[in-house]
Structures are given as C-alpha cells and as structure tokens.
Amino acid sequence: MRAGRPLLAGLALAAAVLPQPAVPASAESPSFDCAAADGEIEELICYDSTLAGLDRDLADVYRRAIESLPPDDAKQQKSIQRGWIKGRNECWKAADPAACTTYMYQARMVELQIISGQLAVPEPVGYDCEDDQGPFFVVFYSDTNPPAVVLTRASDQVVAFRASSASGARYVAANVEFWEHHGEATVAWFGKKFVCTVRQ
C-alpha cells in the first residue's frame, strides 16, 4: 500500500473443494453467510475451521479499524477491503489454496492493525541512503504474524511483509523490497534501487 501521506501518524499478495451441504451457523462459521458462499475459496473457508476463525478475526480487526480511522482513511480502507476480497478469492489458483488464503488473512490483519493504531508502534530505525533523497525510516513489527515493517520515505509509506531469504531479513510489498543484513539494507522502491545503512 502506498499512501500520499503517513498513515501511522493518523493512523491484496501479492485444492479442490468437496461439494457439501450448507454449513449451519455456528461459532466455527466465518463472518459471512456460507449459504451465499461464492466460489471455491469462500466454500473452503466455510469448511475449514481455521480459515473460518481467521475470517472472524479479520472481521473484528476491520471493524475496529474503520471505527478508529479518520473518515477519508476509513473510506479508502473500505475500497481496499473490496479489492482484498477479490484477491483472496484468487487463491484457488495457488498450488496450496489453504496456505495462500491463510497468508492473505494474516497479512491483511497486520496491515489494518498497523495503520489503525491497534498495535503499539516500536521505535523507528533511521537509515541513510546512497541516493541522498532524504531520511528513510523503518519500523519493525517482529511479533506480528507474518512479521512486518512499515517503510517511510518522505510522504510515502508502505507496509511490507516478511518473505523467505537465504540470509538477512527480507520484506516485500507491491513494487517494494527491503532486504536488511547486518545493518545494511538493499531497497527496491517503486522502480528505484539503492543501498541504505543504519544511522549511527
């Protein structure tokens, strides 16, 4: 997500389902009506108690985010949420649809918790970058699932999530990659690449 101004201040990633009768409403049902489930992923969520639980958790995080955000930001998140649902439903194309869906839920919850202030904000880490385009700040959320960072450069702010790497800590988002190792970070930022080091 790329914002025109920092959101922390006010504060979509990127199995066959067996046909069964409709699931009755219960504590293990998702937040939506399974009788109206649309497509393989929504059906999967209805018959997988773990995914149903994640759906309920996200619904709660989303509600609290919308209630706490300023009106313009809440409106933006409602639009993003509609796009996120479409992206989640594309997980039927994945090699492991359940794993894809799980990650989608986890990442969206972390994103919403961060931008709406539902998580305590760790101390930002400042970096000096070789392109000398101003300060670059990183907030590491190591206790979230998945781990995340908020990257801030000038008026742009991006939430990125931990990805696999051979060494160091690598975080990715659309058009952004932050790869940190021993105090030095390689950054891909909307078409530009540069190296940054932790401020001393």
trRosetta pair geometry for C-beta under 8 A, 3 or more apart (Angstrom, degrees):
i j d omega theta_ij theta_ji phi_ij phi_ji
1 80 7.1 9 -107 -127 123 146
1 111 6.8 109 -2 -157 134 128
1 115 7.9 -32 88 -66 155 143
1 157 8.0 -8 103 102 89 75
1 158 6.4 162 69 -133 55 57
1 159 5.7 20 38 28 104 96
1 173 7.2 -79 14 -172 50 136
1 174 7.8 81 -44 33 30 112
2 156 5.8 -23 -159 -153 92 101
2 157 7.5 144 -148 65 44 45
2 158 5.9 -12 -92 -85 66 90
2 174 7.8 -96 -25 79 100 105
2 175 7.7 -20 -48 64 130 126
2 190 7.5 67 -102 -75 148 127
3 6 6.9 112 91 -109 130 16
3 7 5.1 176 -60 -35 175 105
3 155 8.0 -113 106 151 75 74
3 156 6.9 146 63 -147 58 47
3 157 4.9 -15 44 51 110 95
4 155 6.2 -7 169 142 48 117
4 156 7.8 -26 -118 -94 23 60
5 9 7.9 -68 146 44 95 122
5 155 5.4 -43 -103 -168 52 99
5 157 7.7 1 126 3 25 115
6 9 4.7 74 102 -1 113 107
6 10 7.7 136 104 12 73 80
6 11 7.9 -65 144 -49 78 86
6 152 6.0 17 -104 -128 111 125
6 155 7.1 -115 -30 -153 72 51
6 157 4.9 100 -118 -44 61 142
7 10 6.2 -73 -157 60 46 84
7 11 4.7 71 145 -95 72 81
7 73 6.5 129 -136 -131 105 132
7 115 4.6 -11 129 -145 135 96
7 157 5.9 -151 14 82 84 145
8 11 4.5 -12 -131 -33 25 126
8 114 7.1 -49 -96 163 96 84
8 115 7.0 -96 -77 -122 57 48
8 117 7.6 120 -154 -76 60 78
8 121 6.5 100 -170 -109 124 141
8 139 7.5 108 -100 10 165 157
8 150 6.2 81 -54 165 135 162
8 152 7.7 -78 19 -70 127 132
8 157 6.9 -156 -5 -160 95 156
10 69 7.5 73 134 -150 96 70
10 70 5.6 -28 169 -9 129 123
10 73 6.5 178 112 -34 121 152
11 69 7.3 -62 172 -111 51 85
11 73 7.7 174 -145 -175 41 164
11 114 7.3 -92 -151 139 154 55
11 115 5.0 -156 -145 -178 110 45
11 116 5.9 -149 158 -97 96 14
11 117 4.9 146 100 -43 111 88
12 80 7.6 176 -33 -178 108 79
12 83 5.6 -157 1 127 148 90
12 84 4.4 -165 -90 -111 120 59
12 86 7.4 64 149 69 160 77
12 87 3.2 149 157 21 121 164
12 88 7.2 -86 -154 -36 110 68
12 104 7.1 31 -150 -143 73 103
12 108 7.5 24 -97 -81 74 108
13 87 7.8 101 18 163 17 132
13 103 6.5 -61 46 130 116 118
13 104 6.8 -151 29 -94 71 69
13 107 6.1 69 -15 22 109 174
13 161 7.2 -98 -54 46 143 137
13 172 8.0 87 -133 100 132 105
14 87 7.5 -104 -108 -161 77 130
14 174 6.5 80 -10 -77 113 85
15 44 7.0 99 72 -110 111 133
15 96 7.1 29 -42 -149 107 43
15 97 4.6 -121 15 31 88 113
15 98 6.3 6 7 -20 145 93
16 40 7.9 -86 -144 -147 33 130
17 40 4.9 169 6 -154 130 84
17 43 4.8 109 153 102 155 120
17 44 5.1 -111 -97 -69 125 81
17 47 7.2 139 -157 38 101 135
18 47 7.7 -134 57 138 86 173
19 43 8.0 -42 -108 -168 53 148
20 23 7.7 47 106 -59 116 82
20 47 6.3 104 38 -92 141 136
22 34 5.9 142 -162 110 80 100
22 35 4.8 24 -142 -97 140 75
23 26 7.5 -91 158 17 98 105
23 29 6.1 164 119 -105 119 97
23 34 4.5 -10 48 99 100 165
23 46 4.9 -179 11 172 138 104
23 47 6.7 -166 -62 -78 134 65
24 29 7.6 -108 107 -65 42 129
25 29 5.2 -68 -142 0 49 163
25 34 8.0 -179 -80 20 59 105
26 29 5.1 123 49 -20 61 98
28 49 4.6 -42 -160 -126 121 97
28 52 5.4 75 168 93 64 147
28 53 7.2 -40 -139 -57 65 84
29 34 6.1 -111 -148 -22 106 121
29 46 7.1 1 -141 -139 73 73
29 52 5.9 -119 -176 -163 14 133
30 34 7.0 117 36 -66 95 93
30 45 5.1 23 -51 145 148 114
30 46 6.3 -86 5 -88 112 58
30 51 7.3 -32 -79 122 117 78
30 52 4.3 -118 -62 -138 73 73
30 55 3.7 1 -144 86 106 150
30 56 6.3 -151 -147 -46 48 77
31 55 5.3 -145 7 141 90 96
31 56 5.2 148 -54 -98 91 56
31 58 7.7 -118 -1 71 139 83
31 59 3.8 124 -81 -52 163 155
32 36 7.1 -101 159 72 101 101
32 37 7.4 119 109 -90 116 68
32 42 7.1 -56 82 -150 140 114
32 55 7.2 -80 8 170 88 137
33 36 4.5 49 90 22 107 105
33 37 7.7 -136 104 -44 57 63
34 37 5.0 0 -156 -39 53 114
34 42 7.8 173 -127 155 62 93
34 43 7.9 94 -157 -118 90 50
34 46 3.9 110 -127 -127 120 131
37 42 4.0 178 -160 125 87 111
37 43 5.0 121 139 -73 142 61
37 45 7.6 -175 -130 57 122 97
37 46 5.4 -70 -77 -30 149 140
38 42 5.4 58 50 26 52 153
38 89 7.6 -19 100 -125 92 143
39 42 5.4 88 63 16 78 101
39 43 7.0 -142 102 -4 38 94
39 89 5.3 60 88 -161 154 115
39 92 6.8 -116 166 -34 107 143
40 43 5.6 -62 -149 40 31 112
40 44 6.1 36 153 -25 67 106
40 92 4.3 93 68 -107 129 131
40 97 7.1 -64 127 -155 116 163
41 44 5.3 -48 -146 33 34 116
41 45 6.5 38 153 -21 64 101
41 88 6.3 168 146 137 152 79
41 89 4.7 -165 44 -129 137 53
41 90 7.9 -4 -31 24 149 19
41 91 5.3 98 -104 58 132 100
41 92 5.4 -115 -46 -49 92 91
41 97 6.5 -141 -99 -178 84 119
41 101 5.9 165 -154 -91 107 128
42 45 5.6 -47 -149 32 35 115
42 46 6.6 39 151 -22 63 103
42 89 6.8 -9 -33 -108 90 102
43 46 5.6 -54 -153 33 34 114
43 47 6.6 7 158 1 67 109
44 47 6.4 -75 -149 48 29 93
44 48 5.7 6 163 -5 70 122
44 51 6.5 17 127 63 86 168
44 97 6.2 -141 -83 123 173 125
44 98 6.6 -143 172 -86 133 78
44 101 6.7 178 100 -18 131 165
45 48 6.2 -69 -129 47 24 98
45 51 4.4 -120 -124 128 65 121
45 52 5.8 124 169 -76 74 62
45 55 5.6 74 -172 -44 129 140
45 101 6.9 -145 -74 175 93 149
46 52 6.7 75 -120 -84 24 111
48 51 4.1 49 92 20 116 111
48 52 6.4 168 86 -16 58 85
48 98 6.4 176 -123 -125 166 113
49 52 5.4 -54 -142 39 33 115
49 53 6.3 39 156 -23 65 103
50 53 5.7 -54 -154 33 29 112
50 54 6.6 30 149 -17 63 103
50 102 7.4 -8 129 -100 115 111
51 54 5.4 -50 -148 35 37 113
51 55 6.4 42 151 -23 66 101
51 98 6.8 -112 -57 -145 127 83
51 101 5.8 14 -127 119 126 130
51 102 6.7 -99 -95 -77 85 74
51 105 7.3 173 -144 -24 70 152
52 55 5.6 -50 -151 32 33 115
52 56 6.7 32 151 -16 64 102
53 56 5.7 -53 -151 36 35 109
53 57 6.3 36 151 -20 66 105
54 57 5.5 -53 -147 37 34 114
54 58 6.3 34 155 -19 67 104
54 101 8.0 138 79 137 147 90
54 102 6.6 -172 -55 -128 168 62
54 105 4.0 55 160 150 126 162
54 106 7.3 -59 -144 -54 127 67
54 109 7.9 -114 -165 -34 85 136
55 58 5.9 -52 -147 36 30 109
55 59 6.4 35 153 -23 62 104
55 105 6.9 -87 -70 -114 50 133
56 59 5.6 -51 -149 32 33 115
56 60 6.7 32 153 -17 64 103
57 60 5.9 -58 -156 35 32 110
57 61 6.4 27 151 -14 68 107
57 105 7.5 82 70 171 108 118
57 109 6.4 -4 125 -104 105 144
58 61 5.6 -55 -144 40 36 109
58 62 5.8 38 156 -22 69 108
58 105 5.5 -111 -51 -152 132 89
58 108 6.1 33 -134 96 125 117
58 109 5.3 -109 -101 -75 78 97
58 112 7.8 110 -152 23 76 148
59 62 5.7 -54 -143 38 27 113
59 63 6.4 31 155 -23 62 105
60 63 5.8 -51 -147 32 30 111
60 64 6.5 23 157 -12 63 106
61 64 6.0 -60 -151 40 30 107
61 65 6.2 32 152 -22 66 108
61 109 4.9 99 42 -139 169 84
61 112 5.1 113 142 94 109 132
61 113 6.0 -56 -155 -62 123 86
61 118 6.8 -152 -145 57 88 175
62 65 5.6 -56 -147 35 30 113
62 66 6.3 28 158 -17 66 105
62 77 7.8 176 -149 151 83 120
62 81 6.4 81 -140 -111 132 140
62 112 6.0 -72 -90 -144 56 164
63 66 6.1 -57 -149 36 28 107
63 67 6.3 25 155 -17 63 111
64 67 5.7 -57 -146 39 31 112
64 68 6.2 15 161 -9 67 115
64 116 6.8 134 116 128 82 149
64 118 6.2 83 114 -90 130 129
65 68 6.2 -71 -145 43 26 100
65 69 5.9 22 165 -24 68 113
65 74 7.7 159 130 -114 75 78
65 77 6.2 -131 130 166 122 165
65 112 4.4 -83 -62 -176 156 104
65 113 7.5 -98 -76 -74 112 33
65 115 7.1 50 -148 81 120 92
65 116 3.7 -139 -128 -47 78 158
65 118 6.9 -69 -78 -28 80 126
66 69 6.3 -52 -132 30 25 107
66 74 4.9 88 -149 -146 66 106
66 77 6.4 -150 -88 87 77 129
66 78 6.9 67 -112 -65 120 92
68 116 5.0 100 76 -175 121 105
68 117 6.5 -123 142 51 141 106
68 118 7.7 151 39 -60 158 86
69 73 4.1 -119 174 96 119 112
69 74 4.3 158 84 -63 112 79
69 77 6.4 113 32 2 168 139
69 115 7.4 15 -96 129 122 95
69 116 5.5 -77 -59 -112 94 94
70 73 4.9 78 59 17 81 107
70 74 6.8 -151 90 -11 35 91
71 74 5.6 -57 -142 36 28 112
71 75 6.3 30 159 -21 65 105
72 75 5.7 -52 -150 33 30 113
72 76 6.6 32 150 -19 63 104
73 76 5.5 -51 -149 35 35 114
73 77 6.4 34 153 -18 66 105
73 115 7.5 -163 -180 156 126 115
74 77 5.7 -55 -148 38 32 110
74 78 6.5 38 152 -24 64 101
75 78 5.7 -49 -151 29 32 114
75 79 6.9 30 151 -15 62 103
76 79 5.9 -59 -158 37 34 110
76 80 6.3 32 148 -18 68 108
77 80 5.3 -51 -141 40 38 114
77 81 6.1 45 155 -27 67 102
77 112 7.1 93 -152 -116 132 94
77 115 7.5 173 -87 99 124 139
78 81 5.7 -49 -148 30 29 115
78 82 6.9 33 152 -20 60 99
79 82 5.9 -50 -156 29 34 111
79 83 6.8 29 149 -11 63 105
80 83 5.6 -59 -154 41 36 111
80 84 6.1 42 147 -27 69 105
81 84 5.2 -48 -143 32 34 116
81 85 6.6 40 155 -23 64 98
82 85 5.9 -48 -154 28 32 112
82 86 7.0 31 148 -15 60 103
83 86 5.7 -54 -155 36 37 112
83 87 6.4 36 149 -17 68 106
84 87 5.5 -57 -149 39 35 112
84 88 6.2 40 152 -23 68 103
84 104 7.3 147 -176 -179 92 105
84 108 5.5 91 -163 -107 147 135
85 88 5.6 -48 -145 33 31 114
85 89 6.4 29 155 -17 62 106
86 89 5.9 -59 -151 37 29 110
86 90 6.9 37 148 -28 61 102
87 90 5.6 -50 -158 22 37 117
87 104 6.7 177 114 -135 98 128
88 91 6.0 -27 -178 -11 46 115
88 101 6.2 69 -167 -129 90 77
88 104 4.6 149 -107 142 85 156
88 105 7.5 67 -121 -57 128 70
89 92 7.0 -9 169 -8 56 103
90 93 5.8 -25 171 14 73 115
91 94 5.0 -28 -165 4 64 123
91 97 4.9 112 137 -149 93 73
91 100 3.7 170 -144 108 108 124
91 101 4.7 165 98 -62 169 76
91 104 6.4 -108 -59 -18 132 139
92 97 5.5 17 -109 -113 38 132
94 97 5.2 143 61 -86 100 50
94 99 7.2 -133 134 68 140 86
94 100 3.8 148 9 -41 170 149
96 99 3.9 26 115 23 121 117
96 100 6.3 152 89 -19 68 86
97 100 5.5 -57 -145 38 33 114
97 101 6.1 31 159 -19 68 107
98 101 5.8 -56 -146 38 29 109
98 102 6.3 35 153 -23 64 105
99 102 5.6 -50 -147 33 31 115
99 103 6.5 30 156 -17 64 104
100 103 6.0 -59 -153 36 29 108
100 104 6.5 32 151 -22 64 106
101 104 5.5 -51 -149 33 34 115
101 105 6.6 33 155 -16 65 103
102 105 6.0 -60 -156 36 30 108
102 106 6.3 24 154 -16 67 110
103 106 5.7 -57 -143 40 33 110
103 107 6.0 29 162 -17 69 110
103 146 7.2 13 -141 -25 84 123
104 107 6.2 -59 -144 39 24 107
104 108 6.3 19 161 -15 62 111
105 108 6.1 -63 -147 38 26 107
105 109 6.3 25 159 -19 64 109
106 109 6.0 -59 -151 35 28 110
106 110 6.5 24 156 -16 64 107
106 145 5.4 -79 -156 120 124 78
106 146 5.7 87 130 -13 128 74
107 110 5.9 -56 -149 37 31 109
107 111 6.3 33 154 -20 65 108
107 146 6.4 -5 -81 28 77 104
107 148 7.9 130 -137 -86 69 120
107 161 5.3 -52 -121 -69 107 157
108 111 5.6 -54 -147 36 32 115
108 112 6.3 28 158 -15 66 107
109 112 6.0 -59 -147 40 29 106
109 113 6.1 29 156 -19 65 109
110 113 5.7 -57 -145 38 29 112
110 114 6.3 28 158 -20 65 108
110 141 6.9 156 -165 105 113 148
110 144 4.6 93 -121 172 118 139
110 145 7.3 -164 -64 65 120 38
110 146 6.9 -84 -19 53 157 57
110 148 4.9 155 154 -26 138 147
110 159 7.4 168 117 175 94 130
110 161 7.1 112 75 -100 146 107
111 114 6.0 -61 -152 35 26 109
111 115 6.4 7 163 -5 65 111
111 148 7.6 -168 -70 -136 58 158
111 159 4.9 137 -119 104 85 159
112 115 6.3 -62 -138 44 28 99
112 116 5.9 2 171 3 66 119
112 118 7.3 19 122 18 75 134
113 116 6.6 -74 -138 50 19 94
113 118 4.0 -91 -146 70 73 114
113 119 4.7 67 147 -25 108 105
113 144 7.4 176 71 -118 139 127
114 118 7.7 -57 -37 46 21 82
114 119 5.8 -25 -87 37 55 123
114 141 6.7 -101 -89 -45 117 156
114 148 6.8 -108 -51 106 145 144
114 150 6.0 175 179 -66 138 122
114 159 5.8 143 73 -110 150 131
115 159 7.1 -82 -48 -46 101 138
117 121 7.7 -48 -127 -40 70 107
119 141 6.5 32 141 -129 155 129
119 144 7.1 -26 -111 -75 157 115
121 139 6.2 -41 -167 -156 87 147
122 139 5.6 148 64 -165 88 88
122 140 6.0 -49 74 64 149 66
122 141 6.8 -178 4 -85 119 55
123 139 7.8 -175 97 -122 22 83
124 137 4.4 3 178 -175 131 115
124 138 6.6 137 -161 67 76 33
124 139 5.0 -55 -100 -74 72 84
124 152 7.5 -37 -136 31 138 125
125 137 6.9 147 71 -158 42 62
125 138 4.9 -27 61 66 96 90
125 139 7.4 160 12 -85 75 34
125 140 6.8 25 -1 -13 123 104
125 198 6.3 -48 174 -128 110 101
125 199 8.0 174 173 28 65 92
126 135 6.1 -47 -148 -159 103 109
126 136 7.3 118 -162 73 56 53
126 137 5.6 -31 -99 -101 61 77
126 198 7.3 98 82 -159 56 59
126 199 4.1 -8 98 8 104 135
127 135 7.7 125 63 -169 56 63
127 136 4.4 -41 68 81 102 104
127 137 7.3 -179 17 -86 80 27
127 138 6.5 44 -16 -5 117 109
127 185 6.1 -43 -127 32 154 128
127 196 3.8 50 159 158 128 127
127 197 6.4 151 -155 72 84 23
127 198 5.9 -54 -101 -97 72 38
127 199 6.4 -144 -101 -27 18 83
128 135 7.8 -49 -95 -119 55 59
128 136 7.6 162 -93 31 12 98
128 196 6.4 165 81 -155 33 80
128 197 5.8 -20 59 61 86 79
128 199 5.6 106 -25 -85 94 79
129 132 6.9 -153 88 -51 75 29
129 133 6.6 -33 81 35 126 82
129 136 5.2 67 -31 -7 121 137
129 187 7.1 -47 -121 33 126 140
129 194 5.1 61 -178 128 112 132
129 195 7.1 159 -148 89 70 36
129 196 4.1 -39 -91 -93 78 96
130 194 5.2 -161 52 -168 93 101
130 195 5.2 39 -7 59 125 80
130 196 7.2 -130 -7 -79 73 49
131 192 7.1 13 -64 167 168 130
131 194 4.5 -77 -18 -107 111 151
133 153 7.4 36 104 -177 111 114
133 154 7.4 -59 143 -40 97 118
134 153 7.0 121 86 -169 104 74
134 154 5.5 80 80 -70 150 86
135 153 7.7 -165 99 -128 52 57
136 151 7.4 -14 -173 -167 91 88
136 152 7.3 161 -159 83 45 56
136 153 5.1 -4 -113 -96 79 93
136 187 7.4 -91 -166 -59 156 169
136 196 5.5 -78 67 -122 146 156
137 151 7.6 154 84 -157 53 42
137 152 4.5 -10 61 59 99 105
137 153 7.8 -179 26 -70 66 50
138 149 5.4 -18 -165 -170 96 123
138 150 7.3 154 -155 76 46 52
138 151 5.7 -9 -104 -104 77 67
138 152 7.7 -165 -72 23 35 74
138 178 7.0 153 -112 -176 130 154
138 180 7.8 142 147 -62 174 144
138 185 7.7 152 -39 -67 154 167
139 149 6.4 150 74 -160 51 64
139 150 4.4 2 50 48 107 100
139 152 7.8 44 -7 -7 97 108
140 147 7.6 -4 -173 -179 82 108
140 149 5.5 -24 -101 -103 55 89
141 144 4.5 22 138 -1 115 120
141 147 6.3 172 94 -160 69 61
141 148 4.5 0 58 63 117 85
141 149 6.8 -171 18 -83 79 34
141 150 7.4 65 -18 -15 109 88
142 147 5.2 -1 -133 -129 43 118
143 147 7.7 84 13 -105 16 81
144 147 5.9 126 64 -112 80 34
144 148 5.2 -23 70 11 141 102
146 161 5.0 75 83 -171 123 108
146 162 4.9 -138 160 44 113 98
147 161 7.3 130 84 -160 50 62
147 162 4.1 52 66 -29 95 134
147 169 7.9 -70 110 -158 142 119
147 171 7.8 -100 110 -95 91 107
148 159 6.0 -2 -178 -173 126 91
148 160 6.7 156 -158 82 73 43
148 161 5.2 -35 -103 -103 82 63
148 162 6.9 -102 -71 -19 38 80
148 171 7.1 101 -150 -139 41 127
149 159 7.5 167 86 -152 44 48
149 160 5.3 -11 59 61 91 93
149 171 4.8 -38 22 -115 117 178
149 178 6.2 -84 73 71 150 148
150 157 6.4 -1 -178 -173 97 100
150 158 7.3 161 -156 82 52 43
150 159 5.6 -24 -101 -98 73 68
150 160 8.0 161 -95 20 24 72
151 157 7.0 162 84 -154 52 50
151 158 4.7 -12 58 60 102 94
151 159 7.9 -177 18 -81 76 20
151 160 6.1 27 -8 1 117 116
151 171 7.9 168 -41 98 118 134
151 176 6.7 -174 53 178 150 142
151 178 5.8 -175 -80 -54 138 146
152 156 7.3 163 -151 90 48 54
152 157 4.9 -8 -103 -105 79 85
152 158 8.0 -175 -73 23 40 64
153 156 5.3 -11 67 64 81 100
153 157 8.0 170 26 -80 56 44
153 189 6.7 13 22 -152 163 149
156 190 7.9 -79 -169 -14 165 141
158 173 5.2 -178 174 64 114 156
158 176 5.0 79 158 0 165 173
159 173 6.4 128 87 -93 48 143
160 171 3.9 99 120 147 115 107
160 172 5.7 171 -163 77 106 10
160 173 4.0 -106 -99 -26 78 104
160 176 5.8 -115 -81 106 126 117
160 177 7.6 143 -148 -118 147 30
160 178 5.8 136 71 19 160 111
161 171 6.1 164 77 -152 15 84
161 172 6.6 -39 60 59 68 64
161 173 7.0 108 8 -73 73 78
162 169 6.8 -60 -125 -166 97 89
162 170 7.2 97 -156 78 56 55
162 171 5.7 -43 -86 -97 41 77
163 170 5.0 -63 66 107 90 102
163 171 6.5 140 7 -120 87 22
163 172 4.6 23 -22 5 141 114
164 170 7.3 -10 91 60 24 124
165 168 5.8 -59 123 72 143 76
165 169 7.0 151 40 -138 144 13
165 170 3.7 130 -56 -1 135 125
165 179 6.6 154 -121 -135 150 104
167 181 5.8 48 126 -117 98 134
168 179 5.9 77 109 175 137 80
168 180 5.6 -173 -177 91 114 44
168 181 3.1 -74 -87 -78 128 93
168 182 7.4 -85 -97 -3 101 68
169 179 7.4 173 88 -151 45 47
169 180 5.0 -11 61 61 93 95
169 181 7.4 170 20 -72 62 60
170 177 7.0 -13 -168 -170 94 96
170 178 7.3 160 -153 87 47 51
170 179 4.5 -2 -108 -109 84 85
170 180 7.8 -177 -78 23 41 61
171 177 7.3 158 84 -156 52 49
171 178 4.7 -7 59 60 100 98
171 179 7.7 -168 25 -74 60 46
172 176 6.9 154 -158 92 47 67
172 177 5.1 -9 -107 -106 79 78
172 178 7.8 -165 -73 25 39 65
173 176 4.4 5 61 58 94 111
173 177 7.9 -168 31 -72 59 43
175 188 7.7 -133 168 128 48 97
175 189 7.8 48 140 -171 85 28
175 190 4.9 42 151 -97 123 57
175 191 7.2 -22 -163 -30 107 67
176 187 7.9 -24 -162 -169 79 83
176 188 6.4 168 -149 91 32 76
176 189 5.9 27 -119 -113 84 52
176 190 6.9 -6 -72 -40 82 66
177 186 7.8 -10 112 109 101 85
177 187 7.1 169 87 -152 62 40
177 188 4.2 31 40 39 96 108
178 185 5.9 -12 -169 -171 82 124
178 186 8.0 159 -155 81 36 49
178 187 5.5 3 -108 -111 69 81
179 185 6.4 148 76 -157 45 68
179 186 4.7 -13 62 57 105 93
179 187 7.6 -165 27 -73 69 41
180 183 7.7 36 -172 -77 96 5
180 184 7.2 163 -149 85 60 36
180 185 4.3 -26 -94 -95 77 92
181 184 6.1 -26 69 64 70 82
181 185 7.7 140 17 -91 58 46
183 197 6.1 33 144 -158 89 77
183 198 4.4 -82 -155 10 89 118
184 195 6.5 -5 -177 -175 100 104
184 196 7.3 160 -160 85 54 46
184 197 5.3 -24 -106 -101 72 78
184 198 7.8 -96 -67 -7 38 79
185 195 7.0 157 84 -159 50 56
185 196 4.7 -14 62 62 101 94
185 197 7.5 -179 20 -81 75 30
186 193 7.3 1 -179 -169 88 96
186 194 8.0 178 -153 95 52 31
186 195 5.7 -28 -102 -103 62 76
187 193 6.9 166 89 -149 55 51
187 194 5.6 -16 62 65 100 73
187 195 7.2 164 17 -98 82 24
187 196 5.9 32 -12 -1 126 112
188 192 7.4 161 -157 83 48 42
188 193 5.1 -18 -102 -97 70 85
189 192 5.1 -27 68 66 86 93
189 193 7.5 157 20 -87 71 34
189 194 7.2 -28 16 25 116 99
